[in-house]
Amino acid sequence: MKKALLAVLIPSLLGATSAFAGGVDLIKNDDMTLNFNGDIDLKSYITFTDTDGDYKSNSGETEVIFDDIDFKFTWHASDNLDYIAGMDLTADPDGYTEIGAAVGVFYAWAGFNHSQYGQLTWGNQITSFDNFGIDTAEIWGGAASGKLDGRSTEHSNALVYEIEIDDLTISATYGINNEDDSDDFKNAKVMQVTAFYKPGDLQINAGVGHTTGYNQDSADFAQVSTAVYGQAEVEYQMGDISVAGLVAYQDAAYEDNSANTGSDFTSTGVEFDVTYKLSSTVKLSVGGDYITQDIDNVSDNDAYMDLFVASKHTLTKNVYLLTELAMQQGDLIEYRADKDSVSTTSLDDAQVKVGFLLNMQF
């Protein structure tokens, strides 16, 4: 970060009058607001592998995740219309922060928000399916929602529209294929529509999507993949207990035009989560995923399963400690544009992880 930016940023932070909950307003007047927020994670865990019924520790790891520094600018053009823009900086592009990692721009977007007609944004941003997921796990978990959405929920050239109608929120994404992007996750054409309905203590969410991916490494996009997918989830709050369930389905096809070959890939996943509020500062939860999948030309198509138990202790308004015990076993096949590099996590022996996550938000 340049010294000139620090010279402006640090005095602004020291002189800010806003509470840290929800970030700090670096600029706030009748015409505009510039908000600054982010979070840092410290995660540490030990892995045990089941070898002939005897669980043995084979690794331990500590991750310091500088998740993001977010800026959001709002210009109040009128009582009904705001022009908005945002930028997220991160040292965590791949899920962990390495020593010496540079801070870079992860998301950047701009658009407008109208009180009657909704919000439209364009740029490098998350898609409509990013809001799916019911689990409270941090080590494992969330596979049925995270792996069965056809592709990563990030896109480098996307239009996202969202509108709220009473208890209903509708979101739609159109991601434009970027032929100059070497990342096959972002180099895709994406169409998604989701609906989130919350009448009182009940939450009902559903969505469908279609993704066409291209393998940049092949001449003239010789390898093309398409995926049709959908998810539905329900969550109900009963006093101190929250019960949630999710179902996800994906049907993908890989076509290699240069070799005139192809393969099909289908997967179905279910996810559950039960959370109990033990006190004003402690929540206990249990959950897991079960995924069945089938891909042509792959002989081993075993199911994948993960389970977890966790406790979340809120230390202050902006700091919490999550302790978790998790287990996973089976094959987890991830969707990719290149069928020859489909990522398969094969676990003939069960793995168990125990650890904690310390999250600090500002």
N, C-alpha and C positions, 0 to 999 in steps of 0.2 A: 504494500500500500504506500503510495507516495506521501512524502512529508507534507506537501501542501494540503492534501486531503485530511491528514491527521490534525494539522493545525486548525482546520475548520471544524472537524468532527468532535475532537476532545472537548474544547470549550463549550460546544453546543450540548454535549452530553452532561457536562458538569453543571450547566446552567439550566437544563431542562426541568420543568416543573411537573411534568406528567409522571404518574406512577409507572413502574416497570411492567405491570400487568398490561398486556396488549402492546408493549413496546414503548418507545419514547418518541414524542412528537418534536422533531427538530425544528419544524416550521409549523405554526398553526395560527391562522387568522381567518377573517371572514371569507377570504377568496381562495385560500389554498392550505393544504396540509401535506407535510412530508414526514412519514412515520418510519422509524427504524426499529427492527426487532430481530430476534434469532434465538438459537439454542445450541448448547454444547452437551455431548453425551460422553460419559466414561463407562465403558462396558468391559467386564472381565469375566471369564468363564473357563472351566476345565471340561475336557471331553473324555468320556469313558466309552470304550468299545467292547461289545459282548463277544468274547472268544470262547466258544465251547461252554457257554453258560457262566463264564467268569468275567465280570466287567473289570477291565483294567484301564487305568488312565494312560493315554498316549500323547496328550498335548494339553497345553494351557495357553491362553492368549488374553491379552489386554488391548482394547481398542479405545483410542481417544478420537471421537468423531466430532469435528467442528462442522456441524450440520449445515448451518447457513447464516448469512447476514442478509436480511431482507430490507429493501427500501420500497415504500409505496407512496406515490405522489397522487394527490387529488386536487383538481381545480374545480371549484364550485361555479359553474358557468351560469346557473340559474337555480331557482328553487327545486326544479325537477331534473336537471341535467348536470352530471359531473363528468369531466374528462379525467381518466385515470391511466396510470402507468406504473410498472413495477419492475424491479430487478433483484434477483437473488444471487448472492455470492456464496461460494462454498469451497471448502478444501476436502470435500467428501463426495467426489463424483462416482466412486465405485463402492460405496458403503463403508469405507473406513478411511481414516486420515493417516498418511505416512509422515514420518519426520521429514521436514523440509518441503512438504507439499505446498504448491503455490495456490493462492486463493484466486479463483476465476469466476467468470459469469456463468451461472447455470441456467437461469431463466431470465428472459427479458420480454416484456409484452406491453401493449398499450391499447386503449379503447375508450368506451364511454359507458356510463350507467344512467339509465333513465328510470325514474320512479314508476312509470306506467308501462314502458315497453321493454324493460329488462336491461341486461348487460351484455355487451359484445366486446371481446378482446381478440387481439391478433398478435402472434409472435411465437417465441420458443416457450412453451408452457405445458402444464399437465392437461390431460384430456378428461372427458366426462366420467370415465370409468375409474378414475383415481379415488373417488369417494366411496367405492365399495370396500367391504371388509368389516368383520364384526369382532375379530379376535383381539385380545389384549396382550398377546405374546410379543416378545422382543427377540428371543434366541431363534426359535423356529415358530411355525404357525403362520396362518394366512396364506398357505399355498393354494387353497381352492379358489380364493379370490385373486391372489397376486399372480399366479401362474396360468390361470385359465381366462385371461382377458384378451387373448390373441397376441399380445405384444406389450412391451413396456408402456406405461401410461404417461410417457413423455414424448413430445413431438417438437421438432425444430421449426415447423412452419404451419401453425394451426390457427384456425378460427374457432372460438368457443363462445356459444350463446347460452345465456341462462336467464330464466325468468321465474319469479315467485308469485304464485296465485294462492293466497290464503295459506293453507297448510301444505300445499303442493309446490315442489321445485322441479322444473324441467330444464335439462341441460342437453346441448347438442354440440358435437365436435366434427369439424371437417379438417382433416390433416392432409396437406398438399404434398405430393411426392417431390422430394428434393434430389435431383440427379447428381448434385455435387457433394452430397453428404455421404461419407464413407461408412458411417454407422448404420448398419442394416436395421437397427431398432427405429431410428428416426427417419430413415430413408424409406418411407412407406406412405401409401394412401390409406387414410383412416376415416371411417364414418361411424359415429356413435350417437345414440340417443338414450338418455336415462331419465327416470322419474323417481323422486323421493317424496314420500307422503308421510306426514307425522301428525295424526290426530290424537292429541293428548299424550298418553304414555305409550302408545303404539307407533312403531316406525316400520314402514313398508317401502322397500326399494326394488326397482327392476330396471333392466336395461338390455339393449341389443347392440351389436357392433359388427362391422365388416372391415377387415384389413387386407390390403394387398401389399406384399413385401417384395423387394428386389435385392438380389445379391450384387453389390457394387463390384465385387472382385471378378465377376464374370463378364466377358465381352457382351455388349448390347443386352445386358440384363438377361442372360441366358437362363438363369435360375429364378423362377418366380414362385411365390407362395401366396395362397389366399386362406383366410380364416374367417369363419362365421361363428359368433359366440354370444352367449347371453348369461345373465346372472339375476338371481332374485334372492332377497334377504328380508327377514322379519326379526324385529327386536321388540320385546315388551318389558316395561318396567313395572315391577310389583313391589312397591315399598322399597326395601333395601336390596331386593334381588332383581337382577336383570338377566333375562334369558333370550338368546339370539341363535338363529340358524340361517345358513346360506346354502344355495344350490347353484352350481355353475356348470356350463356345458360349452365345449368347443369342438368344431369340426374344421380341420385344416387339410389342405392339399398342396403338395409340392410338385412342381413341374420343371424338369430340366430340358429345355428345348434343344440344346446342343446335342444331347445324347438321346433325345426322344424317350426319356424315362420319367417316372414320377412315383409318388407314394402318397398315401392318405394317413391322417393322424386324427384320432378322436379321443376326447377325454371328458370324464364326468367327475365332478368333485362335490363333496358336502363338507360343511364346516359348522362347528357349534361352539358356543361360548356361554358360560354361566358365571356371573359376577355377584359377589355378596359384599355389601357395605358393612363391615364389621364395626366401624366407628367413623367419626367425622374425618379421620386422617388415614384410615387403613381400609383397603379393599382386597378381597381374596377372589381369585378366579381360576377356572379350569376350562380347558377347551382342546380342540384338535381338528385335524383334517383327515379325510379319506378320499383318495383319488384313484380311479380306474382309468387306464389309458391303453390305446392300441395303435401301433404304427407299423405300416407295411415294411417288410424286409428287416425287422428287428425281432429276433426270436424270443427275447426275454421281455415280456410285457407285464411284469408283476405290478400289483397295486402299491401305492405309496401311502404311508400313514405317519402322522405325528401327533403327539399328545403333550400337554403342558399343564403345570400348576404354578401359580404365581401369586405374590403378594405385593401390593403397591402401597407405599407409605409416603404420604404427602408431608414433607418436612416444613415447607413454607409455601406461600402462594406460587412461587416460581421454581421450586425445587422438589423433586420426588425421587425416591429410591425404590427400584423394582427388583425383587428377588425371584428367581425362576428356576424350575427344574423341568427339563424337556427331553423327549425321546423321539427319534425318527427311525423309520425302516422302510426299505423298498426302493423302487425305481421311480424317479421323477424326471419326466421328459419335458423339456422346454421347447416352445415354438421358436423356430428360426427360419429365416428366408432360405438358407442353404440346407437342404435335407441331409447332406453329407456331414454337416457339422452340428447336427442336433445334439444339444447338451443333455446327457443322461446321467443322473446321479444314482448309482447303483449301490445299495447297501444290503449285502447279503447278511451282515451282522448288524444288529441294532446298535445305535449310538445314543448316548445319554450326555446331556450337558447340564451343568449346574453353574449358576453365576448371578451377577447382579448388574443393574444399569442405574447410573446416577445421571439424572437429566436436570440441566439448569437452563432456564428460559429467561430471556430479557426482551 
